Amino acid sequence: MEHAVLLTKQPDNGYTARSLLLPDIVVSGDDETSTLAQLHMG
């Protein structure tokens, strides 16, 4: 299943990802790949 994701770089050099389909789901990580993987696995 594919859906739109908002990936945002944070000032502390981390990232957050939010599902646009389910906006209450937000994950954070150290880099883009791990952050998106957490959203996928979560």
mmCIF entry with sequence, helices, sheets and N, C-alpha, C, O atoms, coordinates in Angstrom:
data_MODEL
# 
_entry.id   MODEL 
# 
_entity.id                         1 
_entity.type                       polymer 
_entity.pdbx_number_of_molecules   1 
# 
_entity_poly.entity_id                      1 
_entity_poly.type                           'polypeptide(L)' 
_entity_poly.nstd_linkage                   no 
_entity_poly.nstd_monomer                   no 
_entity_poly.pdbx_seq_one_letter_code       MEHAVLLTKQPDNGYTARSLLLPDIVVSGDDETSTLAQLHMG 
_entity_poly.pdbx_seq_one_letter_code_can   MEHAVLLTKQPDNGYTARSLLLPDIVVSGDDETSTLAQLHMG 
_entity_poly.pdbx_strand_id                 A 
# 
loop_
_entity_poly_seq.entity_id 
_entity_poly_seq.num 
_entity_poly_seq.mon_id 
_entity_poly_seq.hetero 
1 1  MET n 
1 2  GLU n 
1 3  HIS n 
1 4  ALA n 
1 5  VAL n 
1 6  LEU n 
1 7  LEU n 
1 8  THR n 
1 9  LYS n 
1 10 GLN n 
1 11 PRO n 
1 12 ASP n 
1 13 ASN n 
1 14 GLY n 
1 15 TYR n 
1 16 THR n 
1 17 ALA n 
1 18 ARG n 
1 19 SER n 
1 20 LEU n 
1 21 LEU n 
1 22 LEU n 
1 23 PRO n 
1 24 ASP n 
1 25 ILE n 
1 26 VAL n 
1 27 VAL n 
1 28 SER n 
1 29 GLY n 
1 30 ASP n 
1 31 ASP n 
1 32 GLU n 
1 33 THR n 
1 34 SER n 
1 35 THR n 
1 36 LEU n 
1 37 ALA n 
1 38 GLN n 
1 39 LEU n 
1 40 HIS n 
1 41 MET n 
1 42 GLY n 
# 
_struct_asym.id          A 
_struct_asym.entity_id   1 
# 
_struct_conf.conf_type_id            HELX_P 
_struct_conf.id                      HELX_P1 
_struct_conf.pdbx_PDB_helix_id       AA1 
_struct_conf.beg_label_comp_id       GLU 
_struct_conf.beg_label_asym_id       A 
_struct_conf.beg_label_seq_id        32 
_struct_conf.pdbx_beg_PDB_ins_code   ? 
_struct_conf.end_label_comp_id       MET 
_struct_conf.end_label_asym_id       A 
_struct_conf.end_label_seq_id        41 
_struct_conf.pdbx_end_PDB_ins_code   ? 
_struct_conf.beg_auth_comp_id        GLU 
_struct_conf.beg_auth_asym_id        A 
_struct_conf.beg_auth_seq_id         32 
_struct_conf.end_auth_comp_id        MET 
_struct_conf.end_auth_asym_id        A 
_struct_conf.end_auth_seq_id         41 
_struct_conf.pdbx_PDB_helix_class    1 
_struct_conf.details                 ? 
_struct_conf.pdbx_PDB_helix_length   10 
# 
_struct_conf_type.id          HELX_P 
_struct_conf_type.criteria    ? 
_struct_conf_type.reference   ? 
# 
_struct_sheet.id               AA1 
_struct_sheet.type             ? 
_struct_sheet.number_strands   3 
_struct_sheet.details          ? 
# 
loop_
_struct_sheet_order.sheet_id 
_struct_sheet_order.range_id_1 
_struct_sheet_order.range_id_2 
_struct_sheet_order.offset 
_struct_sheet_order.sense 
AA1 1 2 ? anti-parallel 
AA1 2 3 ? anti-parallel 
# 
loop_
_struct_sheet_range.sheet_id 
_struct_sheet_range.id 
_struct_sheet_range.beg_label_comp_id 
_struct_sheet_range.beg_label_asym_id 
_struct_sheet_range.beg_label_seq_id 
_struct_sheet_range.pdbx_beg_PDB_ins_code 
_struct_sheet_range.end_label_comp_id 
_struct_sheet_range.end_label_asym_id 
_struct_sheet_range.end_label_seq_id 
_struct_sheet_range.pdbx_end_PDB_ins_code 
_struct_sheet_range.beg_auth_comp_id 
_struct_sheet_range.beg_auth_asym_id 
_struct_sheet_range.beg_auth_seq_id 
_struct_sheet_range.end_auth_comp_id 
_struct_sheet_range.end_auth_asym_id 
_struct_sheet_range.end_auth_seq_id 
AA1 1 VAL A 5  ? LYS A 9  ? VAL A 5  LYS A 9  
AA1 2 TYR A 15 ? SER A 19 ? TYR A 15 SER A 19 
AA1 3 VAL A 26 ? GLY A 29 ? VAL A 26 GLY A 29 
# 
loop_
_atom_site.group_PDB 
_atom_site.id 
_atom_site.type_symbol 
_atom_site.label_atom_id 
_atom_site.label_alt_id 
_atom_site.label_comp_id 
_atom_site.label_asym_id 
_atom_site.label_entity_id 
_atom_site.label_seq_id 
_atom_site.pdbx_PDB_ins_code 
_atom_site.Cartn_x 
_atom_site.Cartn_y 
_atom_site.Cartn_z 
_atom_site.occupancy 
_atom_site.B_iso_or_equiv 
_atom_site.pdbx_formal_charge 
_atom_site.auth_seq_id 
_atom_site.auth_comp_id 
_atom_site.auth_asym_id 
_atom_site.auth_atom_id 
_atom_site.pdbx_PDB_model_num 
ATOM 1   N N  . MET A 1 1  ? 0.837  -1.181 0.000  1.00 0.00 ? 1  MET A N  1 
ATOM 2   C CA . MET A 1 1  ? 0.000  0.000  0.000  1.00 0.00 ? 1  MET A CA 1 
ATOM 3   C C  . MET A 1 1  ? 0.881  1.244  0.000  1.00 0.00 ? 1  MET A C  1 
ATOM 4   O O  . MET A 1 1  ? 1.833  1.343  0.775  1.00 0.00 ? 1  MET A O  1 
ATOM 5   N N  . GLU A 1 2  ? 0.565  2.161  -0.850 1.00 0.00 ? 2  GLU A N  1 
ATOM 6   C CA . GLU A 1 2  ? 1.314  3.413  -0.908 1.00 0.00 ? 2  GLU A CA 1 
ATOM 7   C C  . GLU A 1 2  ? 0.410  4.561  -0.492 1.00 0.00 ? 2  GLU A C  1 
ATOM 8   O O  . GLU A 1 2  ? -0.786 4.570  -0.785 1.00 0.00 ? 2  GLU A O  1 
ATOM 9   N N  . HIS A 1 3  ? 1.013  5.540  0.205  1.00 0.00 ? 3  HIS A N  1 
ATOM 10  C CA . HIS A 1 3  ? 0.280  6.749  0.545  1.00 0.00 ? 3  HIS A CA 1 
ATOM 11  C C  . HIS A 1 3  ? 1.266  7.891  0.743  1.00 0.00 ? 3  HIS A C  1 
ATOM 12  O O  . HIS A 1 3  ? 2.467  7.668  0.896  1.00 0.00 ? 3  HIS A O  1 
ATOM 13  N N  . ALA A 1 4  ? 0.761  9.084  0.739  1.00 0.00 ? 4  ALA A N  1 
ATOM 14  C CA . ALA A 1 4  ? 1.604  10.275 0.845  1.00 0.00 ? 4  ALA A CA 1 
ATOM 15  C C  . ALA A 1 4  ? 2.127  10.437 2.270  1.00 0.00 ? 4  ALA A C  1 
ATOM 16  O O  . ALA A 1 4  ? 1.426  10.178 3.248  1.00 0.00 ? 4  ALA A O  1 
ATOM 17  N N  . VAL A 1 5  ? 3.384  10.875 2.353  1.00 0.00 ? 5  VAL A N  1 
ATOM 18  C CA . VAL A 1 5  ? 4.061  11.085 3.628  1.00 0.00 ? 5  VAL A CA 1 
ATOM 19  C C  . VAL A 1 5  ? 4.714  12.453 3.602  1.00 0.00 ? 5  VAL A C  1 
ATOM 20  O O  . VAL A 1 5  ? 5.279  12.864 2.587  1.00 0.00 ? 5  VAL A O  1 
ATOM 21  N N  . LEU A 1 6  ? 4.636  13.152 4.718  1.00 0.00 ? 6  LEU A N  1 
ATOM 22  C CA . LEU A 1 6  ? 5.335  14.425 4.866  1.00 0.00 ? 6  LEU A CA 1 
ATOM 23  C C  . LEU A 1 6  ? 6.589  14.156 5.677  1.00 0.00 ? 6  LEU A C  1 
ATOM 24  O O  . LEU A 1 6  ? 6.497  13.810 6.855  1.00 0.00 ? 6  LEU A O  1 
ATOM 25  N N  . LEU A 1 7  ? 7.766  14.309 5.065  1.00 0.00 ? 7  LEU A N  1 
ATOM 26  C CA . LEU A 1 7  ? 9.055  14.102 5.728  1.00 0.00 ? 7  LEU A CA 1 
ATOM 27  C C  . LEU A 1 7  ? 9.669  15.475 5.969  1.00 0.00 ? 7  LEU A C  1 
ATOM 28  O O  . LEU A 1 7  ? 9.862  16.248 5.031  1.00 0.00 ? 7  LEU A O  1 
ATOM 29  N N  . THR A 1 8  ? 9.976  15.778 7.239  1.00 0.00 ? 8  THR A N  1 
ATOM 30  C CA . THR A 1 8  ? 10.461 17.099 7.612  1.00 0.00 ? 8  THR A CA 1 
ATOM 31  C C  . THR A 1 8  ? 11.800 16.990 8.328  1.00 0.00 ? 8  THR A C  1 
ATOM 32  O O  . THR A 1 8  ? 11.950 16.199 9.260  1.00 0.00 ? 8  THR A O  1 
ATOM 33  N N  . LYS A 1 9  ? 12.780 17.792 7.889  1.00 0.00 ? 9  LYS A N  1 
ATOM 34  C CA . LYS A 1 9  ? 14.067 17.861 8.580  1.00 0.00 ? 9  LYS A CA 1 
ATOM 35  C C  . LYS A 1 9  ? 13.913 18.782 9.777  1.00 0.00 ? 9  LYS A C  1 
ATOM 36  O O  . LYS A 1 9  ? 13.402 19.896 9.654  1.00 0.00 ? 9  LYS A O  1 
ATOM 37  N N  . GLN A 1 10 ? 14.358 18.314 10.937 1.00 0.00 ? 10 GLN A N  1 
ATOM 38  C CA . GLN A 1 10 ? 14.251 19.077 12.170 1.00 0.00 ? 10 GLN A CA 1 
ATOM 39  C C  . GLN A 1 10 ? 15.536 19.873 12.421 1.00 0.00 ? 10 GLN A C  1 
ATOM 40  O O  . GLN A 1 10 ? 16.594 19.508 11.908 1.00 0.00 ? 10 GLN A O  1 
ATOM 41  N N  . PRO A 1 11 ? 15.458 20.942 13.195 1.00 0.00 ? 11 PRO A N  1 
ATOM 42  C CA . PRO A 1 11 ? 16.644 21.776 13.462 1.00 0.00 ? 11 PRO A CA 1 
ATOM 43  C C  . PRO A 1 11 ? 17.778 21.016 14.155 1.00 0.00 ? 11 PRO A C  1 
ATOM 44  O O  . PRO A 1 11 ? 18.943 21.388 14.017 1.00 0.00 ? 11 PRO A O  1 
ATOM 45  N N  . ASP A 1 12 ? 17.450 19.961 14.896 1.00 0.00 ? 12 ASP A N  1 
ATOM 46  C CA . ASP A 1 12 ? 18.480 19.186 15.602 1.00 0.00 ? 12 ASP A CA 1 
ATOM 47  C C  . ASP A 1 12 ? 19.077 18.093 14.717 1.00 0.00 ? 12 ASP A C  1 
ATOM 48  O O  . ASP A 1 12 ? 19.694 17.158 15.227 1.00 0.00 ? 12 ASP A O  1 
ATOM 49  N N  . ASN A 1 13 ? 18.902 18.197 13.406 1.00 0.00 ? 13 ASN A N  1 
ATOM 50  C CA . ASN A 1 13 ? 19.426 17.260 12.403 1.00 0.00 ? 13 ASN A CA 1 
ATOM 51  C C  . ASN A 1 13 ? 18.690 15.935 12.362 1.00 0.00 ? 13 ASN A C  1 
ATOM 52  O O  . ASN A 1 13 ? 19.159 15.004 11.707 1.00 0.00 ? 13 ASN A O  1 
ATOM 53  N N  . GLY A 1 14 ? 17.571 15.816 13.026 1.00 0.00 ? 14 GLY A N  1 
ATOM 54  C CA . GLY A 1 14 ? 16.738 14.623 12.919 1.00 0.00 ? 14 GLY A CA 1 
ATOM 55  C C  . GLY A 1 14 ? 15.648 14.846 11.885 1.00 0.00 ? 14 GLY A C  1 
ATOM 56  O O  . GLY A 1 14 ? 15.587 15.900 11.253 1.00 0.00 ? 14 GLY A O  1 
ATOM 57  N N  . TYR A 1 15 ? 14.796 13.859 11.719 1.00 0.00 ? 15 TYR A N  1 
ATOM 58  C CA . TYR A 1 15 ? 13.688 13.937 10.777 1.00 0.00 ? 15 TYR A CA 1 
ATOM 59  C C  . TYR A 1 15 ? 12.403 13.475 11.455 1.00 0.00 ? 15 TYR A C  1 
ATOM 60  O O  . TYR A 1 15 ? 12.441 12.667 12.383 1.00 0.00 ? 15 TYR A O  1 
ATOM 61  N N  . THR A 1 16 ? 11.287 13.981 10.999 1.00 0.00 ? 16 THR A N  1 
ATOM 62  C CA . THR A 1 16 ? 9.984  13.459 11.387 1.00 0.00 ? 16 THR A CA 1 
ATOM 63  C C  . THR A 1 16 ? 9.232  13.117 10.114 1.00 0.00 ? 16 THR A C  1 
ATOM 64  O O  . THR A 1 16 ? 9.399  13.760 9.077  1.00 0.00 ? 16 THR A O  1 
ATOM 65  N N  . ALA A 1 17 ? 8.397  12.087 10.216 1.00 0.00 ? 17 ALA A N  1 
ATOM 66  C CA . ALA A 1 17 ? 7.557  11.685 9.097  1.00 0.00 ? 17 ALA A CA 1 
ATOM 67  C C  . ALA A 1 17 ? 6.132  11.553 9.610  1.00 0.00 ? 17 ALA A C  1 
ATOM 68  O O  . ALA A 1 17 ? 5.880  11.021 10.691 1.00 0.00 ? 17 ALA A O  1 
ATOM 69  N N  . ARG A 1 18 ? 5.213  12.052 8.802  1.00 0.00 ? 18 ARG A N  1 
ATOM 70  C CA . ARG A 1 18 ? 3.789  12.019 9.158  1.00 0.00 ? 18 ARG A CA 1 
ATOM 71  C C  . ARG A 1 18 ? 3.024  11.488 7.956  1.00 0.00 ? 18 ARG A C  1 
ATOM 72  O O  . ARG A 1 18 ? 3.209  11.948 6.829  1.00 0.00 ? 18 ARG A O  1 
ATOM 73  N N  . SER A 1 19 ? 2.174  10.524 8.213  1.00 0.00 ? 19 SER A N  1 
ATOM 74  C CA . SER A 1 19 ? 1.301  9.996  7.176  1.00 0.00 ? 19 SER A CA 1 
ATOM 75  C C  . SER A 1 19 ? 0.204  11.016 6.897  1.00 0.00 ? 19 SER A C  1 
ATOM 76  O O  . SER A 1 19 ? -0.450 11.475 7.834  1.00 0.00 ? 19 SER A O  1 
ATOM 77  N N  . LEU A 1 20 ? -0.013 11.379 5.656  1.00 0.00 ? 20 LEU A N  1 
ATOM 78  C CA . LEU A 1 20 ? -1.078 12.321 5.328  1.00 0.00 ? 20 LEU A CA 1 
ATOM 79  C C  . LEU A 1 20 ? -2.444 11.638 5.375  1.00 0.00 ? 20 LEU A C  1 
ATOM 80  O O  . LEU A 1 20 ? -3.467 12.302 5.538  1.00 0.00 ? 20 LEU A O  1 
ATOM 81  N N  . LEU A 1 21 ? -2.458 10.324 5.234  1.00 0.00 ? 21 LEU A N  1 
ATOM 82  C CA . LEU A 1 21 ? -3.689 9.567  5.331  1.00 0.00 ? 21 LEU A CA 1 
ATOM 83  C C  . LEU A 1 21 ? -4.136 9.434  6.792  1.00 0.00 ? 21 LEU A C  1 
ATOM 84  O O  . LEU A 1 21 ? -5.329 9.479  7.093  1.00 0.00 ? 21 LEU A O  1 
ATOM 85  N N  . LEU A 1 22 ? -3.164 9.270  7.690  1.00 0.00 ? 22 LEU A N  1 
ATOM 86  C CA . LEU A 1 22 ? -3.421 9.137  9.134  1.00 0.00 ? 22 LEU A CA 1 
ATOM 87  C C  . LEU A 1 22 ? -2.534 10.148 9.863  1.00 0.00 ? 22 LEU A C  1 
ATOM 88  O O  . LEU A 1 22 ? -1.496 9.765  10.402 1.00 0.00 ? 22 LEU A O  1 
ATOM 89  N N  . PRO A 1 23 ? -2.912 11.420 9.895  1.00 0.00 ? 23 PRO A N  1 
ATOM 90  C CA . PRO A 1 23 ? -2.033 12.480 10.393 1.00 0.00 ? 23 PRO A CA 1 
ATOM 91  C C  . PRO A 1 23 ? -1.667 12.389 11.875 1.00 0.00 ? 23 PRO A C  1 
ATOM 92  O O  . PRO A 1 23 ? -0.748 13.077 12.318 1.00 0.00 ? 23 PRO A O  1 
ATOM 93  N N  . ASP A 1 24 ? -2.366 11.558 12.650 1.00 0.00 ? 24 ASP A N  1 
ATOM 94  C CA . ASP A 1 24 ? -2.002 11.401 14.053 1.00 0.00 ? 24 ASP A CA 1 
ATOM 95  C C  . ASP A 1 24 ? -0.773 10.522 14.241 1.00 0.00 ? 24 ASP A C  1 
ATOM 96  O O  . ASP A 1 24 ? -0.203 10.471 15.331 1.00 0.00 ? 24 ASP A O  1 
ATOM 97  N N  . ILE A 1 25 ? -0.366 9.831  13.184 1.00 0.00 ? 25 ILE A N  1 
ATOM 98  C CA . ILE A 1 25 ? 0.809  8.965  13.258 1.00 0.00 ? 25 ILE A CA 1 
ATOM 99  C C  . ILE A 1 25 ? 2.036  9.765  12.854 1.00 0.00 ? 25 ILE A C  1 
ATOM 100 O O  . ILE A 1 25 ? 2.164  10.195 11.707 1.00 0.00 ? 25 ILE A O  1 
ATOM 101 N N  . VAL A 1 26 ? 2.945  9.960  13.818 1.00 0.00 ? 26 VAL A N  1 
ATOM 102 C CA . VAL A 1 26 ? 4.172  10.720 13.587 1.00 0.00 ? 26 VAL A CA 1 
ATOM 103 C C  . VAL A 1 26 ? 5.330  9.918  14.162 1.00 0.00 ? 26 VAL A C  1 
ATOM 104 O O  . VAL A 1 26 ? 5.253  9.447  15.297 1.00 0.00 ? 26 VAL A O  1 
ATOM 105 N N  . VAL A 1 27 ? 6.403  9.759  13.390 1.00 0.00 ? 27 VAL A N  1 
ATOM 106 C CA . VAL A 1 27 ? 7.602  9.071  13.863 1.00 0.00 ? 27 VAL A CA 1 
ATOM 107 C C  . VAL A 1 27 ? 8.800  9.977  13.647 1.00 0.00 ? 27 VAL A C  1 
ATOM 108 O O  . VAL A 1 27 ? 8.743  10.905 12.840 1.00 0.00 ? 27 VAL A O  1 
ATOM 109 N N  . SER A 1 28 ? 9.885  9.712  14.364 1.00 0.00 ? 28 SER A N  1 
ATOM 110 C CA . SER A 1 28 ? 11.101 10.503 14.193 1.00 0.00 ? 28 SER A CA 1 
ATOM 111 C C  . SER A 1 28 ? 12.298 9.571  14.118 1.00 0.00 ? 28 SER A C  1 
ATOM 112 O O  . SER A 1 28 ? 12.256 8.435  14.591 1.00 0.00 ? 28 SER A O  1 
ATOM 113 N N  . GLY A 1 29 ? 13.372 10.079 13.509 1.00 0.00 ? 29 GLY A N  1 
ATOM 114 C CA . GLY A 1 29 ? 14.583 9.288  13.362 1.00 0.00 ? 29 GLY A CA 1 
ATOM 115 C C  . GLY A 1 29 ? 15.773 10.170 13.052 1.00 0.00 ? 29 GLY A C  1 
ATOM 116 O O  . GLY A 1 29 ? 15.650 11.386 12.903 1.00 0.00 ? 29 GLY A O  1 
ATOM 117 N N  . ASP A 1 30 ? 16.941 9.526  12.957 1.00 0.00 ? 30 ASP A N  1 
ATOM 118 C CA . ASP A 1 30 ? 18.188 10.248 12.725 1.00 0.00 ? 30 ASP A CA 1 
ATOM 119 C C  . ASP A 1 30 ? 18.414 10.594 11.266 1.00 0.00 ? 30 ASP A C  1 
ATOM 120 O O  . ASP A 1 30 ? 19.074 11.585 10.953 1.00 0.00 ? 30 ASP A O  1 
ATOM 121 N N  . ASP A 1 31 ? 17.864 9.771  10.360 1.00 0.00 ? 31 ASP A N  1 
ATOM 122 C CA . ASP A 1 31 ? 18.039 10.036 8.931  1.00 0.00 ? 31 ASP A CA 1 
ATOM 123 C C  . ASP A 1 31 ? 16.749 9.694  8.188  1.00 0.00 ? 31 ASP A C  1 
ATOM 124 O O  . ASP A 1 31 ? 15.829 9.107  8.758  1.00 0.00 ? 31 ASP A O  1 
ATOM 125 N N  . GLU A 1 32 ? 16.694 10.062 6.934  1.00 0.00 ? 32 GLU A N  1 
ATOM 126 C CA . GLU A 1 32 ? 15.475 9.879  6.144  1.00 0.00 ? 32 GLU A CA 1 
ATOM 127 C C  . GLU A 1 32 ? 15.069 8.410  6.056  1.00 0.00 ? 32 GLU A C  1 
ATOM 128 O O  . GLU A 1 32 ? 13.898 8.075  6.231  1.00 0.00 ? 32 GLU A O  1 
ATOM 129 N N  . THR A 1 33 ? 16.029 7.545  5.788  1.00 0.00 ? 33 THR A N  1 
ATOM 130 C CA . THR A 1 33 ? 15.739 6.128  5.583  1.00 0.00 ? 33 THR A CA 1 
ATOM 131 C C  . THR A 1 33 ? 15.164 5.479  6.831  1.00 0.00 ? 33 THR A C  1 
ATOM 132 O O  . THR A 1 33 ? 14.152 4.783  6.758  1.00 0.00 ? 33 THR A O  1 
ATOM 133 N N  . SER A 1 34 ? 15.801 5.701  7.977  1.00 0.00 ? 34 SER A N  1 
ATOM 134 C CA . SER A 1 34 ? 15.313 5.066  9.206  1.00 0.00 ? 34 SER A CA 1 
ATOM 135 C C  . SER A 1 34 ? 13.972 5.642  9.634  1.00 0.00 ? 34 SER A C  1 
ATOM 136 O O  . SER A 1 34 ? 13.141 4.925  10.192 1.00 0.00 ? 34 SER A O  1 
ATOM 137 N N  . THR A 1 35 ? 13.750 6.920  9.381  1.00 0.00 ? 35 THR A N  1 
ATOM 138 C CA . THR A 1 35 ? 12.489 7.546  9.745  1.00 0.00 ? 35 THR A CA 1 
ATOM 139 C C  . THR A 1 35 ? 11.348 6.972  8.912  1.00 0.00 ? 35 THR A C  1 
ATOM 140 O O  . THR A 1 35 ? 10.295 6.630  9.450  1.00 0.00 ? 35 THR A O  1 
ATOM 141 N N  . LEU A 1 36 ? 11.553 6.865  7.610  1.00 0.00 ? 36 LEU A N  1 
ATOM 142 C CA . LEU A 1 36 ? 10.529 6.289  6.751  1.00 0.00 ? 36 LEU A CA 1 
ATOM 143 C C  . LEU A 1 36 ? 10.301 4.820  7.053  1.00 0.00 ? 36 LEU A C  1 
ATOM 144 O O  . LEU A 1 36 ? 9.172  4.340  6.951  1.00 0.00 ? 36 LEU A O  1 
ATOM 145 N N  . ALA A 1 37 ? 11.354 4.091  7.425  1.00 0.00 ? 37 ALA A N  1 
ATOM 146 C CA . ALA A 1 37 ? 11.212 2.689  7.783  1.00 0.00 ? 37 ALA A CA 1 
ATOM 147 C C  . ALA A 1 37 ? 10.344 2.531  9.033  1.00 0.00 ? 37 ALA A C  1 
ATOM 148 O O  . ALA A 1 37 ? 9.540  1.603  9.121  1.00 0.00 ? 37 ALA A O  1 
ATOM 149 N N  . GLN A 1 38 ? 10.508 3.435  9.992  1.00 0.00 ? 38 GLN A N  1 
ATOM 150 C CA . GLN A 1 38 ? 9.687  3.381  11.206 1.00 0.00 ? 38 GLN A CA 1 
ATOM 151 C C  . GLN A 1 38 ? 8.220  3.623  10.872 1.00 0.00 ? 38 GLN A C  1 
ATOM 152 O O  . GLN A 1 38 ? 7.341  2.970  11.435 1.00 0.00 ? 38 GLN A O  1 
ATOM 153 N N  . LEU A 1 39 ? 7.953  4.536  9.980  1.00 0.00 ? 39 LEU A N  1 
ATOM 154 C CA . LEU A 1 39 ? 6.575  4.803  9.584  1.00 0.00 ? 39 LEU A CA 1 
ATOM 155 C C  . LEU A 1 39 ? 5.983  3.583  8.892  1.00 0.00 ? 39 LEU A C  1 
ATOM 156 O O  . LEU A 1 39 ? 4.818  3.246  9.102  1.00 0.00 ? 39 LEU A O  1 
ATOM 157 N N  . HIS A 1 40 ? 6.780  2.931  8.074  1.00 0.00 ? 40 HIS A N  1 
ATOM 158 C CA . HIS A 1 40 ? 6.328  1.753  7.360  1.00 0.00 ? 40 HIS A CA 1 
ATOM 159 C C  . HIS A 1 40 ? 6.061  0.593  8.325  1.00 0.00 ? 40 HIS A C  1 
ATOM 160 O O  . HIS A 1 40 ? 5.077  -0.129 8.171  1.00 0.00 ? 40 HIS A O  1 
ATOM 161 N N  . MET A 1 41 ? 6.930  0.419  9.308  1.00 0.00 ? 41 MET A N  1 
ATOM 162 C CA . MET A 1 41 ? 6.828  -0.703 10.249 1.00 0.00 ? 41 MET A CA 1 
ATOM 163 C C  . MET A 1 41 ? 5.773  -0.451 11.319 1.00 0.00 ? 41 MET A C  1 
ATOM 164 O O  . MET A 1 41 ? 5.148  -1.388 11.816 1.00 0.00 ? 41 MET A O  1 
ATOM 165 N N  . GLY A 1 42 ? 5.573  0.844  11.677 1.00 0.00 ? 42 GLY A N  1 
ATOM 166 C CA . GLY A 1 42 ? 4.701  1.205  12.778 1.00 0.00 ? 42 GLY A CA 1 
ATOM 167 C C  . GLY A 1 42 ? 3.313  0.868  12.517 1.00 0.00 ? 42 GLY A C  1 
ATOM 168 O O  . GLY A 1 42 ? 2.450  1.113  13.359 1.00 0.00 ? 42 GLY A O  1 
# 
